[in-house]
């Protein structure tokens, strides 16, 4: 406590000011508000010792300081998150950092739970392969020596290194106190950890996260080739002088031609001609491959002088003959001494008894030359790997059953399904594929037990200019606050008010919208009165993640980057037909046109009628709103011509309704002559243009009149004339006059015959043409005599006719004719019987229908009435058949 307070007092004079816009702890349960020092102040206080020794500033520090700088920005913005639970790491939360790999920071409780689960799972996997009954010591060691990995970098830690206490970053202070003047989770004292490369120096920074930077102290050191000696920083004391190395290579002849480099020199690449080991062949090769063996056999005689060396290309002597000295038979049971090397050793005749390749049985053959049989044919009792099948098979044959293993693999999700499994099931080969807690990626590891490893990816959140940035674990970017950058925004606005806009600070995402009035002029002449809605510069595509924002319920009246909306001004607009008094007030941008629903009323092309359509455009026109309205012609008059012709013509005009006078009537009319003997055909216009006298004149056929006189049947002797025939009583035609019996005949003039009828008190018109003039002459004696003779001849003619009929009746009839007539009569009778039977059936059906209807509608009384009526009909029929009854 005292040391941390003292350090805070020493650092206080480095703090220039406390940021007014710094973020507070996001934990709402804390009662006190803890303010943090700005990023620049913390960086100056932590890097003070390093900057003092290196003689520079924190901005010129090596790349090893980037991890500490990122941690400072993340802690200042409240973006430091745990990869396991994806929750923010508050200043007061106990933490643990990976000191051997990625230096990521986790909650202490989260890493403890993670390490226990990982180590227990590893122990279970090891115990699953080792039986505690057969291998108790190995199982116990597997349980004790189970390891766990860092969730991010997968650095392996033993079970004994599971963190139990909360330490600062340098590991000196347990449960460091949260102090607003020092870095969170640090003790505020000098780190003092040994630096890398084991240079013997210690870290001079204050307690910090991440790797310690390279040693800043100055030491004397030589370059890699040893030619140049220079004073350099201890962390970068190994350097290259950029000169030629010139070290002697492994060949001992040539020197290295590469630039000054670290490590061993490359192999010598100088080319030359070299011999093989036996000296028979020469090849051009590189210096480091100068020793090689050719493909030719040696073929030199051995010491015995009888055999040839069977070794390949080699150097030195070939050696002694391998067949000299003591020799044995092929199986090795019998030994021979003093046998020449060129004589083959005989077989002993006993069993070979050499161990076969199976390792259990011996060769049953007699002593023989060459190798023994490769496959052992001895029949033995074998059991399969899983132990479910036992069978006698040859020793060389493996016994595998068809049973599939149903055990669950170490993943705990999938079955083994391996055929004849011995219990040592292989690890699951399928991909896990479960969604990680970041909700952005899936687990790429093989299928496993327990929770999946957290997503190791980090997401960079930056301002628009990219100067202020920090990294957060994948999945937490949506809940982070964007960094605040004090620099002015360097993105040029794209709207038309760019020269008049006020500058603004660098920001996250796209630039804010312009708040000036648009004032853009429409085509109609009005100006846009909305707020500026010009295009906005797009956000930096390098950092596309956006934090969550509160939903805005109020919809904006424009969209940035969109063109001006339609003109909202109100104007008076006439209807399509330009009718007086039919104007409406509409929005200027409304391109729709309207009809006043009145009749058009314009005179049609016929010149006689008016248009009955509703209001429509009479001609093409362009309105003030820019709308082009196409004209719509008035309706076509489909009525027939109803004009009265100038001449008294009864025919209507055949043309449709038309302007001007109607054409002349060309209809042909028929007019008979005055006497009716001829029909004349005239054009209507020609006939009606004549006067009445001319019409009567042209209608005459100029022939004799064909009309009969009034009192006789003779024709008029005048030419065809209109009106009644003149002097019908003065007919001069001759007429035959007869007596009553028509025996006497004389010729009279028609006038005399008419006078005789009138004198006798009769009208001549009452007599027909055949009776005209008969009975005017009196009969004489000759007329009576001729009348008697005529009556006697008539009687004789009648008697002959009667006799001829009687003779015809008594004429004999042939038998075939009688038979044919009889058959015809029978057919007629049978046809009549069939017709009668059909009628009876119809009557019976009608009777049944009537009975049913009477029963349904009239009940029992109706049925009685119907039966009485049927009885009366039957009685009448019987009386008709038998009249005497």
For each residue, the residues with C-beta under 8 A, 3 or more apart:
1: 4 5 177
2: 5 6
3: 6 7 187 188 189
4: 1 7 8 173 176 177 179 182 187 188 189
5: 1 2 8 9
6: 2 3 9 10
7: 3 4 10 11 182 188 189 206
8: 4 5 11 12 179 181 182 188
9: 5 6 12
10: 6 7 13
11: 7 8 14 15 45 181 182 188
12: 8 9 15 181
13: 10
14: 11 41 44 45 48
15: 11 12 18 37 41 45 181
16: 40 41
17: 38 41
18: 15 22 35 37 38
19: 22 36 37 38
20:
21: 484
22: 18 19 35 36 37 38 76
23: 26 36 76 77 78 481
24: 33 34 35
25: 30 33 34 78 90 91 92
26: 23 78 88 90
27: 30 90 92
28:
29:
30: 25 27 33 34 92
31:
32:
33: 24 25 30
34: 24 25 30 91 178 180
35: 18 22 24 180
36: 19 22 23 75 76 180 184
37: 15 18 19 22 41 42 45 180 181
38: 17 18 19 22 41 42 76
39: 42 43 72 73 76
40: 16 43 44
41: 14 15 16 17 37 38 44 45
42: 37 38 39 45 46 72 76 183
43: 39 40 46 47 58 69 72
44: 14 40 41 47 48 51 58
45: 11 14 15 37 41 42 48 182 206
46: 42 43 68 72 183 205 206 208
47: 43 44 50 51 58 61 65 205
48: 14 44 45 51 52 206
49: 52 53 190 204 205 206
50: 47 53 54 61 65 204 205 213 216
51: 44 47 48 54 55 56 57 58 61
52: 48 49 55
53: 49 50 204 216 217
54: 50 51 61 216 233
55: 51 52
56: 51 60 61
57: 51 60 61
58: 43 44 47 51 61 65
59:
60: 56 57
61: 47 50 51 54 56 57 58 64 65 213
62: 65 213 214 235
63: 66
64: 61 67 210 211 212 213 214
65: 47 50 58 61 62 68 69 213
66: 63 69 70
67: 64 70 71 103 209 210 211
68: 46 65 71 72 205 208 209 210
69: 43 65 66 72 73
70: 66 67 73 74 470 471
71: 67 68 74 75 80 105 183 208 209 210
72: 39 42 43 46 68 69 75 76 183
73: 39 69 70 76 77 79 468 469 470 483
74: 70 71 77 79 80 470 471 472
75: 36 71 72 78 79 80 91 183 184
76: 22 23 36 38 39 42 72 73
77: 23 73 74 470 480 481 483 484
78: 23 25 26 75 88 480 481
79: 73 74 75 88 461 470 472 476 480 481
80: 71 74 75 88 89 105 472
81: 86 87 88 89 472 473 476 480
82: 85 86 87 88 89 105 106 107 110 473
83: 86 104 106 151 152 454 455 456 473
84: 106 107 110 111 113 114 151 454
85: 82 107 110 437
86: 81 82 83 437 438 454 473 475 476
87: 81 82 107
88: 26 78 79 80 81 82 476 479
89: 80 81 82 93 95 105 107
90: 25 26 27 93
91: 25 34 75 178 184 185
92: 25 27 30 178
93: 89 90 107 108
94: 107 108 109 166 175
95: 89 105 106 107 108 166 185
96: 105 106 107 108 111 163 166 167
97: 103 104 105 106 169 209
98: 101 102 103 104 106 150 152 153 155
99: 103 171
100: 150 155 157
101: 98 150 152 153 154 155
102: 98 150 152 153 155
103: 67 97 98 99 209 210 211
104: 83 97 98 150 151 152 153
105: 71 80 82 89 95 96 97 185 209
106: 82 83 84 95 96 97 98 110 111 114 151
107: 82 84 85 87 89 93 94 95 96 110 111
108: 93 94 95 96 111 112 163 166
109: 94 112 113
110: 82 84 85 106 107 113 114
111: 84 96 106 107 108 114 115 151 163
112: 108 109 115 116 162 163 164
113: 84 109 110 116 117
114: 84 106 110 111 117 118 148 151
115: 111 112 118 119 148 157 159 162 163
116: 112 113 119 120 148 162
117: 113 114 120 121 450 451
118: 114 115 121 122 147 148 149 450
119: 115 116 122 123 146 147 148 159 162
120: 116 117 123 124 146
121: 117 118 124 125 448 449 450
122: 118 119 125 126 146 147 148
123: 119 120 126 127 142 143 146
124: 120 121 127 128 410 449
125: 121 122 128 129 410
126: 122 123 129 130 139 142 143 146
127: 123 124 130 132 139 142 143
128: 124 125 410
129: 125 126 424
130: 126 127 134 135 138 139 142
131: 134 135 139
132: 127 135 136 139
133: 136
134: 130 131
135: 130 131 132 138 139
136: 132 133 139 140
137: 140 141
138: 130 135 141 142
139: 126 127 130 131 132 135 136 142 143
140: 136 137 143 144
141: 137 138 144 145
142: 123 126 127 130 138 139 145 146
143: 123 126 127 139 140 146
144: 140 141 159
145: 141 142 158 159
146: 119 120 122 123 126 142 143 159
147: 118 119 122 156 157 158 159
148: 114 115 116 118 119 122 156 157 159 162
149: 118 154 155 156 157 453
150: 98 100 101 102 104 153 154 155 157
151: 83 84 104 106 111 114 453 454 456
152: 83 98 101 102 104 454 456
153: 98 101 102 104 150 456
154: 101 149 150 453
155: 98 100 101 102 149 150
156: 147 148 149
157: 100 115 147 148 149 150 161 162
158: 145 147 161
159: 115 119 144 145 146 147 148 162
160:
161: 157 158
162: 112 115 116 119 148 157 159
163: 96 108 111 112 115
164: 112
165: 174 175
166: 94 95 96 108 174 175 176
167: 96 171 172 173 174 176
168: 171 172 173 176 185 186 187 207
169: 97 185 186 187 191 207 208 209
170: 173 186 187 189 191 192 193 203 207 208
171: 99 167 168 193
172: 167 168 187 189 192 207
173: 4 167 168 170 176 187 189 207
174: 165 166 167
175: 94 165 166
176: 4 166 167 168 173 185 186 187 188
177: 1 4
178: 34 91 92 184
179: 4 8 182 188
180: 34 35 36 37
181: 8 11 12 15 37 188
182: 4 7 8 11 45 179 186 187 188 206
183: 42 46 71 72 75 186 188 206 207 208 209
184: 36 75 91 178
185: 91 95 105 168 169 176 209
186: 168 169 170 176 182 183 206 207 208 209
187: 3 4 168 169 170 172 173 176 182 207
188: 3 4 7 8 11 176 179 181 182 183 206 207
189: 3 4 7 170 172 173 192 206 207
190: 49 203 204 205 206 207
191: 169 170 202 203 204 205 206 207 208 212
192: 170 172 189 202 203
193: 170 171 202 203 212
194: 198 201 202 203
195: 199 201 202 203 212 214 215 234 235
196: 199 211 212 214 235
197: 215 235
198: 194
199: 195 196 215 219 234 235 237
200:
201: 194 195 215 217 234
202: 191 192 193 194 195
203: 170 190 191 192 193 194 195 212 213
204: 49 50 53 190 191 216
205: 46 47 49 50 68 190 191 208 212 213
206: 7 45 46 48 49 182 183 186 188 189 190 191
207: 168 169 170 172 173 183 186 187 188 189 190 191
208: 46 68 71 169 170 183 186 191 205 212
209: 67 68 71 97 103 105 169 183 185 186
210: 64 67 68 71 103
211: 64 67 103 196
212: 64 191 193 195 196 203 205 208
213: 50 61 62 64 65 203 205 216 235
214: 62 64 195 196 233 234 235 236
215: 195 197 199 201 233 234 235
216: 50 53 54 204 213 233 234 235
217: 53 201 233 234
218: 231 232 233 234
219: 199 231 232 233 234 237
220: 229 230 231
221: 229 230 232 237 238 239
222: 226 227 228 229 230
223: 226 227 228 230 239 240 241 243 260
224: 238 239 240 241 245 260 261 262
225: 241 243 244 245 246 247 260 261
226: 222 223
227: 222 223 241 243 260
228: 222 223 241 243
229: 220 221 222
230: 220 221 222 223 239
231: 218 219 220
232: 218 219 221 236 237 239
233: 54 214 215 216 217 218 219 236 237
234: 195 199 201 214 215 216 217 218 219 237
235: 62 195 196 197 199 213 214 215 216
236: 214 232 233 239
237: 199 219 221 232 233 234
238: 221 224 262
239: 221 223 224 230 232 236
240: 223 224 259 260 261 262
241: 223 224 225 227 228 260
242: 259 260
243: 223 225 227 228 259 260
244: 225 256 257 258 259 260
245: 224 225 255 256 257 258 259 260 261 265
246: 225 255 256
247: 225 255 256 265
248: 252 254 255 256
249: 252 253 254 255 256 265 267 268 287 288
250: 267 268 288
251: 254 268 270 287 288 290
252: 248 249
253: 249 268 287
254: 248 249 251 268 270 287
255: 245 246 247 248 249
256: 244 245 246 247 248 249 265 266
257: 244 245
258: 244 245 261 265 266
259: 240 242 243 244 245
260: 223 224 225 227 240 241 242 243 244 245
261: 224 225 240 245 258 265
262: 224 238 240
263:
264:
265: 245 247 249 256 258 261
266: 256 258 269
267: 249 250 286 287 288
268: 249 250 251 253 254 286 287 288
269: 266 286 287 288
270: 251 254 286 287
271: 284 285 286 287
272: 284 285 287 290
273: 282 283 284 285
274: 282 283 284 285 290 291 292
275: 279 281 282
276: 279 280 281 282 283 292 293 294 313
277: 291 292 293 294 313 314 315
278: 281 293 294 296 298 313 314 315
279: 275 276
280: 276 294 296 313
281: 275 276 278 294 296
282: 273 274 275 276
283: 273 274 276 292
284: 271 272 273 274
285: 271 272 273 274 289 290 292
286: 267 268 269 270 271 289 290
287: 249 251 253 254 267 268 269 270 271 272 290
288: 249 250 251 267 268 269
289: 285 286 292
290: 251 272 274 285 286 287
291: 274 277
292: 274 276 277 283 285 289
293: 276 277 278 312 313 314
294: 276 277 278 280 281 313
295: 312 313
296: 278 280 281 312 313
297: 309 310 311 312 313
298: 278 308 309 310 311 312 313 314 318
299: 308 309
300: 308 309 318
301: 304 305 306 307 308 309 318
302: 305 306 307 308 309 318 319 320 321
303: 319 320 321
304: 301 307 320 321 323 324 341 342
305: 301 302
306: 301 302 321 341 342
307: 301 302 304 321 323 341 342
308: 298 299 300 301 302
309: 297 298 299 300 301 302 318 319
310: 297 298
311: 297 298 314 318
312: 293 295 296 297 298
313: 276 277 278 280 293 294 295 296 297 298
314: 277 278 293 298 311 318
315: 277 278
316:
317:
318: 298 300 301 302 309 311 314
319: 302 303 309
320: 302 303 304 324
321: 302 303 304 306 307 324 341
322:
323: 304 307 327 341 342
324: 304 320 321 341
325:
326: 335 336 337
327: 323 335 336 337 339 345
328: 331 332 333 334 335 336 345
329: 332 333 334 336 345 346 347 348 367
330: 345 347 352 367 368 369 370
331: 328 347 348 350 351 352 353 354 367 368
332: 328 329
333: 328 329 348 350 353 367
334: 328 329 348
335: 326 327 328
336: 326 327 328 329 339 345
337: 326 327
338:
339: 327 336 343 345
340: 343
341: 304 306 307 321 323 324
342: 304 306 307 323
343: 339 340
344:
345: 327 328 329 330 336 339
346: 329
347: 329 330 331 366 367 368 369
348: 329 331 333 334 367
349: 366 367
350: 331 333 353 366 367
351: 331 362 363 364 365 366 367
352: 330 331 362 363 364 365 366 367 368 372
353: 331 333 350 362 363
354: 331 362 363 372
355: 359 361 362 363
356: 359 360 361 362 363 372 373 376
357: 374 375 376
358: 361 376 395 396
359: 355 356
360: 356 376 380 395
361: 355 356 358 376 378 395
362: 351 352 353 354 355 356
363: 351 352 353 354 355 356 372 373
364: 351 352
365: 351 352 368 372 373
366: 347 349 350 351 352
367: 329 330 331 333 347 348 349 350 351 352
368: 330 331 347 352 365 372
369: 330 347
370: 330
371: 374
372: 352 354 356 363 365 368
373: 356 363 365 376 377
374: 357 371
375: 357 394 396
376: 356 357 358 360 361 373 394 395 396
377: 373 394 395 396
378: 361 394 395
379: 392 393 394 395
380: 360 392 393 394 395
381: 390 391 392
382: 390 391 392 393 399
383: 387 389 390 399
384: 387 388 389 390 399 400 401 420
385: 400 420 421 422
386: 389 401 403 405 420 421 422 423
387: 383 384
388: 384 401 403 420
389: 383 384 386 399 401 403
390: 381 382 383 384
391: 381 382 399
392: 379 380 381 382
393: 379 380 382 397 399
394: 375 376 377 378 379 380 397
395: 358 360 361 376 377 378 379 380
396: 358 375 376 377
397: 393 394
398:
399: 382 383 384 389 391 393
400: 384 385 419 420
401: 384 386 388 389 419 420
402: 419 420
403: 386 388 389 419 420
404: 416 417 418 419 421
405: 386 415 416 417 418 419 420 421 425
406: 415 416 417
407: 415 416 421 423 425
408: 411 412 413 414 415 416
409: 412 413 414 415 416 425 426 427 428 447
410: 124 125 128 425 427 428 448 449
411: 408 414 427 428 430 446 447 448 449
412: 408 409 449
413: 408 409 428 447
414: 408 409 411 428 430 447
415: 405 406 407 408 409
416: 404 405 406 407 408 409 421 425 426
417: 404 405 406
418: 404 405 421 425 426
419: 400 401 402 403 404 405
420: 384 385 386 388 400 401 402 403 405
421: 385 386 404 405 407 416 418 424 425
422: 385 386
423: 386 407
424: 129 421
425: 405 407 409 410 416 418 421
426: 409 416 418 429
427: 409 410 411 446
428: 409 410 411 413 414 446 447 448
429: 426 446 447
430: 411 414 446 447
431: 443 444 445 446 447
432: 442 443 444 445 446 447 448 452
433: 442 443
434: 442 443 452
435: 439 441 442 443
436: 439 440 441 442 443 452 454 455 475
437: 85 86 454 455 475
438: 86 441 454 455 457 473 474 475 476
439: 435 436 475
440: 436 455 474 475
441: 435 436 438 444 455 457 474
442: 432 433 434 435 436
443: 431 432 433 434 435 436 452 453
444: 431 432 441
445: 431 432 448 452 453
446: 411 427 428 429 430 431 432
447: 409 411 413 414 428 429 430 431 432
448: 121 410 411 428 432 445 452
449: 121 124 410 411 412
450: 117 118 121
451: 117
452: 432 434 436 443 445 448
453: 149 151 154 443 445 456
454: 83 84 86 151 152 436 437 438 473
455: 83 436 437 438 440 441 473 474 475
456: 83 151 152 153 453
457: 438 441 473 474
458: 471 472 473 474
459: 471 472 473 474 476 477 545
460: 469 470 471 543
461: 79 469 470 471 472 477 480 482 483 508 543 545
462: 466 467 468 469 470 483 508 540 542 543
463: 466 467 468 469 482 483 484 485 506 507 508
464: 485 489 491 506 507 508 509 511 539 540
465: 468 485 487 489 490 506 540
466: 462 463 469 540 542 543
467: 462 463 485 487 506
468: 73 462 463 465 483 484 485 506
469: 73 460 461 462 463 466 483 543
470: 70 73 74 77 79 460 461 462 483
471: 70 74 458 459 460 461
472: 74 79 80 81 458 459 461 476 477 480
473: 81 82 83 86 438 454 455 457 458 459 476
474: 438 440 441 455 457 458 459 477
475: 86 436 437 438 439 440 455 478
476: 79 81 86 88 438 459 472 473 479 480
477: 459 461 472 474 480 545 547
478: 475 545 546 547 548
479: 88 476 547 548
480: 77 78 79 81 461 472 476 477 547
481: 23 77 78 79 547
482: 461 463 507 508 509 547
483: 73 77 461 462 463 468 469 470 508
484: 21 77 463 468
485: 463 464 465 467 468 505 506 507
486: 505 506
487: 465 467 490 505 506
488: 503 504 505 506
489: 464 465 503 504 505 506 507 511
490: 465 487 506
491: 464 511 537
492: 498 537
493: 497 498 501 511 514 534 537
494: 498 534 535 536 537
495: 498 501 514 532 534 535 536
496: 520 532 534
497: 493 500 501 514 516 532 534
498: 492 493 494 495 501
499:
500: 497 516
501: 493 495 497 498 514 516
502:
503: 488 489
504: 488 489 507 511 512
505: 485 486 487 488 489
506: 463 464 465 467 468 485 486 487 488 489 490
507: 463 464 482 485 489 504 511 512
508: 461 462 463 464 482 483 546 547
509: 464 482 539 546
510: 536 537 538 539
511: 464 489 491 493 504 507 536 537
512: 504 507
513: 531 532 533 536 560
514: 493 495 497 501 531 532 534
515: 531 532
516: 497 500 501 519 531 532
517: 528 529 530 531 532
518: 527 528 529 530 531 532 533 534 564
519: 516 527 528 529
520: 496 527 528 564
521: 525 526 527 528
522: 525 526 527 528 564 567 588 589
523: 626
524: 567 569 588 589 624 625 626
525: 521 522
526: 521 522 567 569 588
527: 518 519 520 521 522
528: 517 518 519 520 521 522 564 565 567
529: 517 518 519 568
530: 517 518 533 557 558 564 565
531: 513 514 515 516 517 518 557 558
532: 495 496 497 513 514 515 516 517 518
533: 513 518 530 558 559 560 561 562 564
534: 493 494 495 496 497 514 518 560 561
535: 494 495 560 561
536: 494 495 510 511 513 560 561
537: 491 492 493 494 510 511
538: 510 541
539: 464 509 510 543 544
540: 462 464 465 466 543
541: 538 544
542: 462 466
543: 460 461 462 466 469 539 540
544: 539 541
545: 459 461 477 478
546: 478 508 509 549
547: 477 478 479 480 481 482 508
548: 478 479
549: 546
550:
551:
552:
553:
554:
555:
556: 559
557: 530 531
558: 530 531 533 562 565
559: 533 556 562
560: 513 533 534 535 536
561: 533 534 535 536
562: 533 558 559
563:
564: 518 520 522 528 530 533
565: 528 530 558 568 589
566: 587 588 589 590
567: 522 524 526 528 587 588 589 625
568: 529 565 587 588 589
569: 524 526 587 588
570: 585 586 587 588
571: 585 586 587 588 624
572: 583 584 585
573: 583 584 585 586 593 594 623 624 625
574: 578 579 582 583
575: 578 579 582 583 584 593 594 595 596 615
576: 593 594 595 596 615 616 617 629
577: 582 595 596 598 600 615 616 617 618
578: 574 575 618
579: 574 575 582 596 598 615
580:
581:
582: 574 575 577 579 596 598 615
583: 572 573 574 575
584: 572 573 575 594
585: 570 571 572 573
586: 570 571 573 590 592 594
587: 566 567 568 569 570 571 590
588: 522 524 526 566 567 568 569 570 571 624 625
589: 522 524 565 566 567 568 625
590: 566 586 587 625
591: 623 625 626 627
592: 586 627
593: 573 575 576 617 623 627 629
594: 573 575 576 584 586
595: 575 576 577 614 615 616
596: 575 576 577 579 582 615
597: 614 615
598: 577 579 582 601 614 615
599: 610 611 612 613 614 615
600: 577 610 611 612 613 614 615 616 634
601: 598 610 611
602: 610 611 618 634
603: 607 609 610 611
604: 607 608 609 610 611 634 635 636 637
605: 634 636 637 659
606: 609 637 656 657 658 659
607: 603 604 659
608: 604 637 642 657 659
609: 603 604 606 637 639 657
610: 599 600 601 602 603 604
611: 599 600 601 602 603 604 634 635
612: 599 600 635
613: 599 600 616 632 634 635
614: 595 597 598 599 600
615: 575 576 577 579 582 595 596 597 598 599 600
616: 576 577 595 600 613 632 634
617: 576 577 593 620 621 629 630 631 632
618: 577 578 602 631 632 634
619: 631
620: 617 628 629 630 631
621: 617 628 629 631
622: 626 627 628 629
623: 573 591 593 626 627 628 629
624: 524 571 573 588
625: 524 567 573 588 589 590 591
626: 523 524 591 622 623
627: 591 592 593 622 623
628: 620 621 622 623
629: 576 593 617 620 621 622 623
630: 617 620
631: 617 618 619 620 621
632: 613 616 617 618
633:
634: 600 602 604 605 611 613 616 618
635: 604 611 612 613
636: 604 605
637: 604 605 606 608 609 656 657
638: 656
639: 609 642 656 657
640: 652 653 655 656 657
641: 652 653 654 655 656 657 658 662
642: 608 639 652 657
643: 653 661 662
644:
645: 648 649 653 662 665
646: 661
647: 665 685 688 689
648: 645 688
649: 645 665 684 685 688
650:
651: 665 667 684
652: 640 641 642
653: 640 641 643 645 662 663
654: 641
655: 640 641 658 662 663
656: 606 637 638 639 640 641
657: 606 608 609 637 639 640 641 642
658: 606 641 655 662
659: 605 606 607 608
660:
661: 643 646
662: 641 643 645 653 655 658
663: 653 655 666
664: 685
665: 645 647 649 651 683 684 685 688
666: 663 683 684 685
667: 651 683 684
668: 681 682 683 684
669: 681 682 683 684 687
670: 679 680 681
671: 679 680 681 682 687 695 699
672: 676 678 679 680 699
673: 676 677 678 679 680 699 700 701 720
674: 696 699 700 701 705 720 721 722 723
675: 701 703 704 705 706 707 716 720 721
676: 672 673 706 707
677: 673 701 703 706 720
678: 672 673 701 703
679: 670 671 672 673
680: 670 671 672 673 698 699
681: 668 669 670 671
682: 668 669 671 686 687 698
683: 665 666 667 668 669 686 687
684: 649 651 665 666 667 668 669 687 688
685: 647 649 664 665 666 688 689
686: 682 683 689 690
687: 669 671 682 683 684 690 695
688: 647 648 649 665 684 685
689: 647 685 686
690: 686 687 694 695 698
691: 694 695
692: 695 696
693: 696 697
694: 690 691 697 698
695: 671 687 690 691 692 698 699
696: 674 692 693 699 700 722
697: 693 694 700
698: 680 682 690 694 695
699: 671 672 673 674 680 695 696 722
700: 673 674 696 697 719 720 721 722
701: 673 674 675 677 678 720
702: 719 720
703: 675 677 678 706 719 720
704: 675 715 716 717 718 719 720
705: 674 675 715 716 717 718 719 720 721 725
706: 675 676 677 703 715 716 720
707: 675 676 715 716 725
708: 712 713 714 715 716
709: 712 713 714 715 716 725 728 731
710: 725 728 765
711: 728 729 731 754 764 765
712: 708 709 728 731 733 735 750 753 754 764 772
713: 708 709 768 769 772
714: 708 709 731 733 750
715: 704 705 706 707 708 709
716: 675 704 705 706 707 708 709 725 726
717: 704 705 732
718: 704 705 721 725 726
719: 700 702 703 704 705
720: 673 674 675 677 700 701 702 703 704 705 706
721: 674 675 700 705 718 725
722: 674 696 699 700
723: 674
724: 728
725: 705 707 709 710 716 718 721 728
726: 716 718
727: 730
728: 709 710 711 712 724 725 731
729: 711 751 754
730: 727 751
731: 709 711 712 714 728 749 750 751 754
732: 717 749 750 751
733: 712 714 749 750
734: 747 748 749 750
735: 712 747 748 749 750 753 772 773
736: 745 746 747 773
737: 745 746 747 748 753 773 774 776 777
738: 742 743 744 745 746 773 774 775 776 777
739: 742 743 744 774 775 776 777 778 779 783
740: 774 775 779
741: 779 783 786 787
742: 738 739 745 774
743: 738 739 779 782 783 786
744: 738 739 777 779 780 783
745: 736 737 738 742 777
746: 736 737 738 777
747: 734 735 736 737
748: 734 735 737 752 753 756 773 776
749: 731 732 733 734 735 752 753
750: 712 714 731 732 733 734 735 753 754
751: 729 730 731 732 754 755
752: 748 749 755 756
753: 712 735 737 748 749 750 756 757 764 772 773 776
754: 711 712 729 731 750 751 757 758 764
755: 751 752 758 759
756: 748 752 753 759 760 776
757: 753 754 760 762 763 764 767 776
758: 754 755 761 762 763 764
759: 755 756
760: 756 757
761: 758
762: 757 758 766 767
763: 757 758 766
764: 711 712 753 754 757 758 767 772
765: 710 711
766: 762 763
767: 757 762 764 771 772
768: 713 771 772
769: 713 772
770:
771: 767 768 774
772: 712 713 735 753 764 767 768 769
773: 735 736 737 738 748 753 776
774: 737 738 739 740 742 771
775: 738 739 740
776: 737 738 739 748 753 756 757 773
777: 737 738 739 744 745 746
778: 739
779: 739 740 741 743 744 783 784
780: 744 783
781: 784 785
782: 743 785 786
783: 739 741 743 744 779 780 786 787
784: 779 781 787 788
785: 781 782 788 789
786: 741 743 782 783 789 790
787: 741 783 784 790 791
788: 784 785 791 792
789: 785 786 792 793
790: 786 787 793 794
791: 787 788 794 795
792: 788 789 795 796
793: 789 790 796 797
794: 790 791 797 798
795: 791 792 798 799
796: 792 793 799 800
797: 793 794 800 801
798: 794 795 801 802
799: 795 796 802 803
800: 796 797 803 804
801: 797 798 804 805
802: 798 799 805 806
803: 799 800 806 807
804: 800 801 807 808
805: 801 802 808 809
806: 802 803 809 810
807: 803 804 810 811
808: 804 805 811
809: 805 806
810: 806 807
811: 807 808
812:
813: 817 818
814: 817 818
815: 818 819
816: 819 820
817: 813 814 820 821
818: 813 814 815 821 822
819: 815 816 822 823
820: 816 817 823 824
821: 817 818 824 825
822: 818 819 825 826
823: 819 820 826 827
824: 820 821 827 828
825: 821 822 828 829
826: 822 823 829 830
827: 823 824 830 831
828: 824 825 831 832
829: 825 826 832 833
830: 826 827 833 834
831: 827 828 834 835
832: 828 829 835 836
833: 829 830 836 837
834: 830 831 837 838
835: 831 832 838 839
836: 832 833 839 840
837: 833 834 840 841
838: 834 835 841 842
839: 835 836 842 843
840: 836 837 843 844
841: 837 838 844 845
842: 838 839 845 846
843: 839 840 846 847
844: 840 841 847 848
845: 841 842 848 849
846: 842 843 849 850
847: 843 844 850 851 870
848: 844 845 851 852
849: 845 846 852 853
850: 846 847 853 854 866
851: 847 848 854 855 863 866
852: 848 849 855 856
853: 849 850 856 857
854: 850 851 857 858 862 863 865 866
855: 851 852 858 859 860 862 863
856: 852 853
857: 853 854 862
858: 854 855 861 862 863 865
859: 855 862 863
860: 855 863 864
861: 858 864 865
862: 854 855 857 858 859 865 866
863: 851 854 855 858 859 860 866 867
864: 860 861 867 868
865: 854 858 861 862 868 869
866: 850 851 854 862 863 869 870
867: 863 864 870 871
868: 864 865 871 872
869: 865 866 872 873
870: 847 866 867 873 874
871: 867 868 874 875
872: 868 869 875 876
873: 869 870 876 877
874: 870 871 877 878
875: 871 872 878 879
876: 872 873 879 880
877: 873 874 880 881
878: 874 875 881 882 885
879: 875 876 882 883 885
880: 876 877 883
881: 877 878
882: 878 879 885
883: 879 880
884:
885: 878 879 882
